[in-house]
């Protein structure tokens, strides 16, 4: 009812046609929306004195309180929905990380069973297919292939991204 009155300059029903609880709720809702008493009177086809009398009623004060509580609950719900969406996104990232780590663990265990597991001498990370990057250096007479640890590379990139974000973001 409040939205209908706010949408139209003249209400389809006059204030005098409404029941007392409907009057109280309408006046409370319009007042909460920032509509003046004179504008409420003009929109609902009643006198300014009637609007002021309705505003003074206890039922209207209860409606104002109920609207405030409803608005506060809506705000709290919105915050909780945002937190929930953030938590779900974080859960998705963590699940992807767990899946990646499980795959790596399986590959390491396979290499251990075959007794072919070796490690990078500098960092000690396993030298397996998913963790070995290759770079070809063609600057000399013959091209040379260099292998490097992708895990160390990933950690360096994460550290660089964290530094760019600054200390406030997490």
C-alpha positions as CSV (number, residue, x, y, z in Angstrom):
1,X,0.0,0.0,0.0
2,X,2.8,2.4,0.8
3,X,4.6,1.7,-2.5
4,X,1.3,2.3,-4.4
5,X,0.9,5.7,-2.7
6,X,4.5,6.6,-3.3
7,X,4.2,5.6,-7.0
8,X,1.1,7.7,-7.7
9,X,0.5,11.4,-6.9
10,X,-3.1,10.6,-5.9
11,X,-4.0,7.4,-4.1
12,X,-6.8,5.3,-5.5
13,X,-8.4,5.0,-2.1
14,X,-9.0,7.9,0.3
15,X,-7.6,7.8,3.8
16,X,-11.2,7.8,5.3
17,X,-12.0,4.5,3.4
18,X,-9.2,2.7,5.2
19,X,-9.4,0.9,8.6
20,X,-7.5,2.3,11.6
21,X,-4.6,-0.2,11.4
22,X,-4.2,0.4,7.6
23,X,-4.2,4.1,8.2
24,X,-1.5,3.8,10.9
25,X,0.7,1.6,8.7
26,X,0.3,3.8,5.7
27,X,1.2,7.0,7.6
28,X,4.1,5.3,9.3
29,X,5.4,3.9,6.0
30,X,5.1,7.2,4.2
31,X,6.7,9.1,7.1
32,X,9.6,6.6,7.1
33,X,10.0,7.1,3.4
34,X,10.5,10.9,4.1
35,X,7.1,12.1,2.9
36,X,5.8,15.2,4.7
37,X,2.5,15.3,6.5
38,X,1.1,17.8,4.0
39,X,2.1,15.6,1.1
40,X,0.6,12.6,2.8
41,X,-2.7,14.6,3.2
42,X,-2.6,15.6,-0.5
43,X,-1.9,12.1,-1.8
44,X,-4.5,10.4,0.3
45,X,-7.2,13.0,0.0
46,X,-7.6,13.9,3.7
47,X,-6.8,16.8,6.0
48,X,-3.5,17.6,7.5
49,X,-5.1,17.5,10.9
50,X,-6.1,13.8,10.3
51,X,-2.6,12.9,9.2
52,X,-1.1,14.5,12.4
53,X,-3.7,12.8,14.5
54,X,-2.9,9.4,13.0
55,X,0.8,10.0,13.5
56,X,0.2,10.7,17.2
57,X,-1.7,7.4,17.7
58,X,0.0,4.6,19.6
59,X,-0.7,2.1,16.7
60,X,1.3,4.3,14.3
61,X,4.2,4.4,16.8
62,X,4.1,0.6,16.9
63,X,4.1,0.5,13.0
64,X,7.1,2.9,13.0
65,X,8.9,0.5,15.4
66,X,8.0,-2.5,13.3
67,X,9.2,-0.8,10.1
68,X,12.5,0.1,11.8
69,X,12.9,-3.5,13.1
70,X,12.1,-4.8,9.6
71,X,14.6,-2.5,8.0
72,X,17.3,-3.5,10.5
73,X,16.5,-7.2,9.9
74,X,16.8,-6.7,6.1
75,X,20.1,-5.0,6.6
76,X,21.4,-7.8,8.7
77,X,20.1,-10.4,6.3
78,X,21.9,-8.6,3.4
79,X,25.2,-8.6,5.3
80,X,24.8,-12.3,6.1
81,X,24.0,-13.1,2.5
82,X,27.2,-11.2,1.4
83,X,29.2,-13.1,4.0
84,X,27.7,-16.4,2.9
85,X,28.5,-15.7,-0.7
86,X,32.1,-14.8,0.2
87,X,32.4,-18.0,2.3
88,X,31.0,-20.1,-0.5
89,X,33.6,-18.6,-2.9
90,X,36.4,-19.2,-0.5
91,X,35.2,-22.8,0.0
92,X,35.3,-23.3,-3.8
93,X,38.8,-22.0,-3.9
94,X,39.9,-24.2,-1.0
95,X,38.3,-27.3,-2.6
96,X,40.1,-26.6,-5.9
97,X,43.4,-26.3,-3.9
98,X,42.7,-29.6,-2.1
99,X,42.0,-31.3,-5.4
100,X,45.2,-29.9,-6.9
101,X,47.2,-31.0,-3.8
102,X,45.7,-34.5,-3.8
103,X,46.6,-34.9,-7.5
104,X,50.1,-33.9,-6.7
105,X,50.3,-36.2,-3.8
106,X,49.1,-39.1,-5.9
107,X,51.8,-38.3,-8.5
108,X,54.5,-38.2,-5.8
109,X,53.3,-41.5,-4.4
110,X,53.4,-43.1,-7.8
111,X,57.0,-41.8,-8.3
112,X,58.0,-43.1,-4.9
113,X,56.6,-46.5,-5.7
114,X,58.5,-46.6,-8.9
115,X,61.6,-45.4,-7.0
116,X,62.2,-42.7,-9.6
117,X,61.5,-39.6,-7.4
118,X,64.1,-36.9,-7.4
119,X,64.1,-33.4,-6.0
120,X,65.4,-30.0,-7.0
121,X,68.7,-29.5,-5.2
122,X,68.0,-25.9,-4.3
123,X,64.6,-26.1,-2.7
124,X,64.0,-29.8,-2.1
125,X,60.6,-29.8,-3.9
126,X,59.9,-33.0,-5.8
127,X,61.0,-33.1,-9.4
128,X,57.9,-34.5,-11.1
129,X,56.0,-33.6,-14.3
130,X,53.6,-31.1,-12.8
131,X,56.3,-29.3,-10.8
132,X,59.0,-29.0,-13.5
133,X,59.2,-26.1,-15.8
134,X,61.5,-26.0,-18.8
135,X,63.2,-23.0,-20.4
136,X,65.3,-23.2,-23.5
137,X,68.4,-20.9,-23.6
138,X,69.4,-20.3,-27.3
139,X,72.0,-17.6,-26.6
140,X,75.0,-20.0,-26.9
141,X,76.2,-22.2,-29.7
142,X,73.9,-25.1,-28.8
143,X,70.5,-24.6,-27.1
144,X,70.4,-25.6,-23.5
145,X,67.3,-26.7,-21.6
146,X,67.0,-25.5,-18.0
147,X,64.5,-27.0,-15.6
148,X,63.1,-25.1,-12.7
149,X,60.7,-25.7,-9.8
150,X,57.1,-24.5,-10.6
151,X,56.1,-24.7,-6.9
152,X,58.8,-22.1,-6.0
153,X,57.7,-20.0,-9.0
154,X,54.0,-20.2,-7.8
155,X,55.1,-19.2,-4.2
156,X,57.1,-16.2,-5.6
157,X,54.2,-15.1,-7.7
158,X,51.7,-15.3,-4.7
159,X,54.2,-13.3,-2.6
160,X,54.4,-10.6,-5.3
161,X,50.6,-10.4,-5.6
162,X,50.2,-10.1,-1.8
163,X,52.8,-7.3,-1.8
164,X,50.9,-5.5,-4.6
165,X,47.6,-5.8,-2.7
166,X,49.1,-4.2,0.4
167,X,48.9,-5.1,4.1
168,X,45.2,-4.3,4.5
169,X,43.7,-7.0,2.1
170,X,43.6,-10.7,2.9
